[in-house]
Amino acid sequence: MKREKYKILFVCVHNSARSQIAEAFLNKFGKEQFEAESAGIEPGRLNLYVIEAMAEKGIDIKGKTTTAAIDLIKQGKQYDVVITVCDETSAEKCPVFPGETKRIAWSFPDPSRFTGIKDQIMEQTRQVRDAIEQKVKDFVQEAGKVKFWK
């Protein structure tokens, strides 16, 4: 019997940038194997630079809302893998999800902390977007080789 898709949750501090990017890319590149969601430790507002950067890749996230990780736990949601995409200190604040959940940490700079004029912020945001895209592609490729989540 074929297993349903593996459920992956991406978590960052505000669910406004990195986790939203990772969710969108996994749902694009891994849609045959995975079902991705994202959440934040302290949800904020969707980052406008990230919306623009993702649109450049043909992915529309402007209608997305931010979600609190704790709300997903309260809903009884379970995941095969929870991937934190924030810095190590912030990742330690991530709640523990029930069930057999593997945790993975990917560290990326926080676009909400970028400064400068719009062009400078956009360039930094694109760099994070592209790094997350490559990490997601690698994740999908590795998932085809080994069942690392169990």
Summary of the structure (lengths in Angstrom):
residues: 150
radius of gyration: 14.8
end to end distance: 17.6
largest distance: 53.9
contacts: 482
relative contact order: 0.21
helix: 40%
strand: 15%
